Protein backbone atom coordinates (compact mmCIF):
# COMPACT_ATOMS: atom_id res chain seq x y z
CA UNK A 1 0.00 0.00 0.00
CA UNK A 2 1.28 3.46 -0.86
CA UNK A 3 1.08 5.45 2.40
CA UNK A 4 1.67 8.69 0.54
CA UNK A 5 -1.40 8.27 -1.66
CA UNK A 6 -3.52 7.30 1.35
CA UNK A 7 -2.37 10.36 3.26
CA UNK A 8 -2.92 12.66 0.30
CA UNK A 9 -6.49 11.56 -0.38
CA UNK A 10 -8.15 13.41 2.55
CA UNK A 11 -6.26 16.60 1.60
CA UNK A 12 -7.46 16.41 -1.99
CA UNK A 13 -11.02 15.63 -0.88
CA UNK A 14 -11.09 18.54 1.57
CA UNK A 15 -9.65 20.94 -1.00
CA UNK A 16 -12.18 19.79 -3.57
CA UNK A 17 -15.01 20.19 -1.05
CA UNK A 18 -13.92 23.77 -0.39
CA UNK A 19 -13.85 24.58 -4.10
CA UNK A 20 -17.29 23.06 -4.63
CA UNK A 21 -18.71 24.98 -1.68
CA UNK A 22 -17.03 28.18 -2.87
CA UNK A 23 -18.51 27.79 -6.35
CA UNK A 24 -22.01 27.48 -4.90
CA UNK A 25 -21.43 30.34 -2.46
CA UNK A 26 -20.02 32.73 -5.05
CA UNK A 27 -22.89 31.93 -7.41
CA UNK A 28 -25.47 32.60 -4.70
CA UNK A 29 -23.98 35.57 -2.86
CA UNK A 30 -21.54 36.99 -5.38
CA UNK A 31 -17.77 36.97 -4.88
CA UNK A 32 -17.65 40.22 -2.92
CA UNK A 33 -20.71 39.38 -0.86
CA UNK A 34 -19.44 35.94 0.13
CA UNK A 35 -17.48 35.33 3.32
CA UNK A 36 -14.95 32.59 4.00
CA UNK A 37 -17.23 31.47 6.83
CA UNK A 38 -20.00 30.90 4.28
CA UNK A 39 -17.70 28.72 2.19
CA UNK A 40 -16.57 26.77 5.24
CA UNK A 41 -20.17 26.19 6.28
CA UNK A 42 -20.99 24.87 2.82
CA UNK A 43 -18.02 22.51 2.96
CA UNK A 44 -18.89 21.33 6.47
CA UNK A 45 -15.65 22.50 8.04
CA UNK A 46 -14.44 25.21 10.42
CA UNK A 47 -13.65 28.59 8.88
CA UNK A 48 -10.02 28.36 10.00
CA UNK A 49 -9.60 25.10 8.10
CA UNK A 50 -10.10 26.90 4.79
CA UNK A 51 -6.87 28.81 5.40
CA UNK A 52 -4.94 25.57 5.61
CA UNK A 53 -5.60 25.15 1.89
CA UNK A 54 -6.04 28.68 0.57
CA UNK A 55 -4.50 31.97 1.62
CA UNK A 56 -7.46 34.12 0.64
CA UNK A 57 -10.84 34.29 -1.04
CA UNK A 58 -9.06 35.55 -4.17
CA UNK A 59 -6.94 32.41 -4.26
CA UNK A 60 -10.05 30.25 -3.96
CA UNK A 61 -11.59 31.98 -6.98
CA UNK A 62 -8.36 31.58 -8.93
CA UNK A 63 -8.24 27.89 -8.02
CA UNK A 64 -11.80 27.36 -9.27
CA UNK A 65 -10.76 28.88 -12.58
CA UNK A 66 -7.49 26.95 -12.80
CA UNK A 67 -9.10 23.61 -12.00
CA UNK A 68 -11.88 24.11 -14.51
CA UNK A 69 -9.54 25.21 -17.29
CA UNK A 70 -7.21 22.27 -16.65
CA UNK A 71 -10.16 19.90 -16.91
CA UNK A 72 -11.43 21.66 -20.05
CA UNK A 73 -8.05 21.41 -21.79
CA UNK A 74 -7.60 17.76 -20.79
CA UNK A 75 -11.11 16.84 -21.95
CA UNK A 76 -10.61 18.79 -25.15
CA UNK A 77 -7.37 17.04 -26.02
CA UNK A 78 -8.91 13.65 -25.31
CA UNK A 79 -11.97 14.42 -27.43
CA UNK A 80 -9.85 15.64 -30.35
CA UNK A 81 -7.43 12.72 -30.34
CA UNK A 82 -7.57 10.92 -33.67
CA UNK A 83 -10.13 13.33 -35.17
CA UNK A 84 -8.86 14.75 -38.46
CA UNK A 85 -11.81 16.79 -39.70
CA UNK A 86 -11.31 20.36 -38.38
CA UNK A 87 -15.03 21.15 -38.42
CA UNK A 88 -15.80 18.08 -36.31
CA UNK A 89 -13.00 19.09 -33.95
CA UNK A 90 -14.59 22.52 -33.50
CA UNK A 91 -17.94 20.85 -32.86
CA UNK A 92 -16.44 18.70 -30.14
CA UNK A 93 -14.82 21.70 -28.46
CA UNK A 94 -18.10 23.63 -28.60
CA UNK A 95 -20.15 20.74 -27.23
CA UNK A 96 -17.73 20.13 -24.38
CA UNK A 97 -17.59 23.82 -23.53
CA UNK A 98 -21.35 24.31 -23.39
CA UNK A 99 -22.03 20.93 -21.79
CA UNK A 100 -19.59 21.67 -18.98
CA UNK A 101 -21.29 24.95 -18.09
CA UNK A 102 -24.79 23.71 -18.86
CA UNK A 103 -24.59 20.89 -16.33
CA UNK A 104 -23.42 23.13 -13.48
CA UNK A 105 -25.27 26.43 -13.27
CA UNK A 106 -23.24 27.57 -10.25
CA UNK A 107 -20.01 27.12 -12.16
CA UNK A 108 -21.50 28.94 -15.14
CA UNK A 109 -22.46 31.91 -12.97
CA UNK A 110 -18.99 32.08 -11.45
CA UNK A 111 -17.33 31.90 -14.88
CA UNK A 112 -19.65 34.23 -16.73
CA UNK A 113 -20.24 36.80 -13.99
CA UNK A 114 -18.06 36.62 -10.89
CA UNK A 115 -14.72 36.23 -12.66
CA UNK A 116 -15.40 39.50 -14.52
CA UNK A 117 -16.04 41.72 -11.55
CA UNK A 118 -12.69 43.52 -11.77
CA UNK A 119 -10.00 44.22 -14.36
CA UNK A 120 -7.53 42.58 -12.00
CA UNK A 121 -9.29 39.24 -12.21
CA UNK A 122 -9.75 39.43 -15.96
CA UNK A 123 -6.08 40.25 -16.57
CA UNK A 124 -4.96 37.42 -14.31
CA UNK A 125 -7.17 34.78 -15.87
CA UNK A 126 -6.53 35.82 -19.46
CA UNK A 127 -2.85 35.01 -19.03
CA UNK A 128 -3.27 31.60 -17.38
CA UNK A 129 -5.46 28.66 -18.35
CA UNK A 130 -7.46 30.66 -20.84
CA UNK A 131 -4.40 31.05 -23.02
CA UNK A 132 -3.94 27.29 -23.20
CA UNK A 133 -7.60 26.80 -24.02
CA UNK A 134 -7.50 29.38 -26.82
CA UNK A 135 -4.37 27.68 -28.17
CA UNK A 136 -6.31 24.43 -28.46
CA UNK A 137 -8.93 26.19 -30.59
CA UNK A 138 -6.32 28.08 -32.58
CA UNK A 139 -4.41 24.89 -33.42
CA UNK A 140 -7.62 23.31 -34.71
CA UNK A 141 -8.22 26.32 -36.97
CA UNK A 142 -4.61 26.31 -38.19
CA UNK A 143 -4.89 22.62 -39.04
CA UNK A 144 -8.05 23.42 -40.99
CA UNK A 145 -6.20 26.13 -42.88
CA UNK A 146 -3.36 23.75 -43.69
CA UNK A 147 -5.80 21.17 -45.06
CA UNK A 148 -7.66 23.75 -47.12
CA UNK A 149 -10.88 23.49 -45.09
CA UNK A 150 -10.57 27.07 -43.83
CA UNK A 151 -9.34 30.21 -45.55
CA UNK A 152 -5.64 30.80 -45.00
CA UNK A 153 -6.01 34.58 -45.12
CA UNK A 154 -7.88 34.58 -41.81
CA UNK A 155 -5.87 35.21 -38.66
CA UNK A 156 -6.24 31.95 -36.71
CA UNK A 157 -5.72 33.63 -33.36
CA UNK A 158 -8.46 36.15 -34.05
CA UNK A 159 -10.77 33.38 -35.27
CA UNK A 160 -10.11 31.39 -32.07
CA UNK A 161 -11.06 34.39 -29.94
CA UNK A 162 -14.23 34.93 -31.98
CA UNK A 163 -15.14 31.26 -31.55
CA UNK A 164 -14.56 31.40 -27.80
CA UNK A 165 -16.45 34.68 -27.62
CA UNK A 166 -19.47 33.16 -29.34
CA UNK A 167 -19.55 30.23 -26.90
CA UNK A 168 -19.04 32.64 -24.05
CA UNK A 169 -22.01 34.74 -25.11
CA UNK A 170 -24.23 31.69 -25.46
CA UNK A 171 -23.37 30.69 -21.89
CA UNK A 172 -24.04 34.19 -20.54
CA UNK A 173 -27.38 34.39 -22.33
CA UNK A 174 -28.33 30.96 -20.94
CA UNK A 175 -27.70 32.20 -17.39
CA UNK A 176 -29.71 35.39 -17.87
CA UNK A 177 -32.58 33.82 -19.79
CA UNK A 178 -35.80 32.97 -17.98
CA UNK A 179 -36.34 30.23 -20.50
CA UNK A 180 -34.93 26.81 -19.62
CA UNK A 181 -33.18 24.97 -22.43
CA UNK A 182 -30.17 22.73 -23.05
CA UNK A 183 -27.16 24.99 -23.47
CA UNK A 184 -25.17 22.32 -25.34
CA UNK A 185 -27.85 22.30 -28.03
CA UNK A 186 -26.43 25.56 -29.37
CA UNK A 187 -22.97 24.16 -30.04
CA UNK A 188 -23.60 23.07 -33.63
CA UNK A 189 -25.25 26.37 -34.50
CA UNK A 190 -22.23 28.32 -33.30
CA UNK A 191 -19.87 26.14 -35.36
CA UNK A 192 -22.08 26.33 -38.46
CA UNK A 193 -22.17 30.12 -38.33
CA UNK A 194 -18.43 30.39 -37.77
CA UNK A 195 -17.54 27.95 -40.53
CA UNK A 196 -20.22 28.95 -43.04
CA UNK A 197 -20.42 32.64 -42.28
CA UNK A 198 -23.50 34.67 -43.11
CA UNK A 199 -23.31 34.33 -46.88
CA UNK A 200 -25.96 32.50 -48.90
CA UNK A 201 -25.05 28.95 -50.06
CA UNK A 202 -23.00 29.06 -53.25
CA UNK A 203 -22.15 32.75 -52.90
CA UNK A 204 -18.92 34.24 -51.82
CA UNK A 205 -18.64 36.71 -48.93
CA UNK A 206 -20.06 40.16 -49.59
CA UNK A 207 -17.52 42.86 -50.35
ABEGO torsion letter per residue (X at the ends): XBAAAAAAAAAAAAAAAAAAAAAAAAAAAEAAABBAAAAAAAAGBBAAAAAAABABAAAAAAAAAAAAAAAAAAAAAAAABGBABAAAAAAAAAAAAAAAAAABAAAAAAAAAAAAABAAAAAAAAABAAAAAAAAAAAAAAAAAAAGABBAABBAAAAAAAAAAAAAAAAAAAAABABBBBAAAAAAAAAAAAAAEABBBGBBBBX
